[in-house]
Structure formats: C-alpha cells, structure tokens
Amino acid sequence: MILLEVSDIHTHYGAIEALKGVSLTVGAGEVVTLIGSNGAGKSTTLRSISGLTPASSGKITFAGEDITRVPAHEIPIRGVALAPEGRHCFPRMTVRENLDLGAHRRRGPEIAEDLDRVYDLFPRLKERESQKAGTMSGGEQQMLAIGRALMARPKLLLLDEPSLGIAPILVDRIYQTIGEINRSGVAILLVEQNANRALDAASRGYVLETGRVALASDSASLQNDPGVQKAYLGT
C-alpha cells in the first residue's frame, strides 16, 4: 500500500526553483532513501513534505489525504514527523522537555508509553533526561531529534542526514535504532550523505540531481549501477 505519494512537486526559495518536478512514493512500512550531491534538492523534498517549505505546485498525498497545503504545525498530527538536518534541539531545554515538545499536540496515556519506548530505543537519553540538550554531543543530540520526532507517533518518519558530524560508533548505533524503528511498523524516508549506508538501510532509492529525479530503482540495482558508483559510492 502506498503511504506517501509525491507527484510532480516544484518548490521555490524566492526566485530560485529548488525542486523541478519531483515524484516519489513510500509504501507502508518501507524504508526509501534519497541520494544525491549537495544542493540536489534532498532536504528541500523533506521540507516540502513536512510543510516547512511548501511546494509551489504539484501534489503530496499521505494516507489518501492531500496534505500539499496543510500547515507545517498540522503535519505531525496527520502522521508525518521530521528529524531535521542539524538536529535543531532546543539547547536550553532538558532532554525530557525536548521530548515532551514532540508530543505537544497529543493527549492521553499513550504519551507515557511513547516516552518509555524512546528511552528503550535510546537508553542514553534516559540517563540524560534532566540534562540541557545544548551540553550533549552531536550524536546524543541526533538521538534526541529522532526521539522527539517519534513522540508524535508517526506513520512516516523523515530523517535528514542522521549521520552528519557524528562519531562512527554512534552512527552504527543510530542506524541499528533506525532499523528497530522500521521493524516496529514506521515507514522511513531517509536523506543521507553516506550513500552506501543509506542504500544498505533502504529497500529502494531515488537519485536526485539539480532538483529532479535522475534515477529510481531498488537499492541493490543502484549500488551496482556504474554511474551511481562513480558519482556517489566512491567506487
């Protein structure tokens, strides 16, 4: 079942057209990745889906509902949550306060269950529950950004560069957790600078070039494609 369908979206930053007709799909429970060079439009695609940089034209459908013009603060209620590039944790707030913000539009006992789940996925956050987010390492803040997104109880998690600027040992841990999140039934659309890592984690991928989808295939085919190997995989 198709959970997310992006159809021919164009997105602008002022007069600059960043996305020039991007189309993609994500199935329920699927992991899909976007790869491409810096400036290709990967983050803008996630920002358009999440409403932060609305598409100028085209259509975004989630769980059968047109969300193209839904305001960004309403998107998590629909079931889509973003862990943004650069993490954007609130540095003067504690770990717990940051996590609580992820559930600020929700009510009921399920919130406590989700908090326990986040602490199970990231035990380090439990250890640092009362610590100010700005005093934590980059890897710990990445865990917090993902945990905060999960507090919205999404059906689709948008992950933007989860390994950027993080020590390799913590990257491994974060990707193990991404796998656990997906196995729990959450679909994931992943933007990742490390194309090999992204394709290993995903079942399918899209290659973006200058705001357009240049190639789309299953991960194994993309990893074996000579053009992709040369441009993005360092082989």
Secondary structure, DSSP 8 states (H G I E B T S, - for coil): -EEEEEEEEEEEETTEEEEEEEEEEEETT-EEEEE--TTSSHHHHHHHHTTSS--SEEEEEETTEE-TTS-GGGHHHHTEEEE-TT----TTSBHHHHHHHHTTT--STHHHHHHHHHHHH-HHHHHTTTSBGGGS-HHHHHHHHHHHHHTT--SEEEEE-TTTT--HHHHHHHHHHHHHHHHTT-EEEEE-S-HHHHHHH-SEEEEEETTEEEEEEEHHHHHH-HHHIIIII--
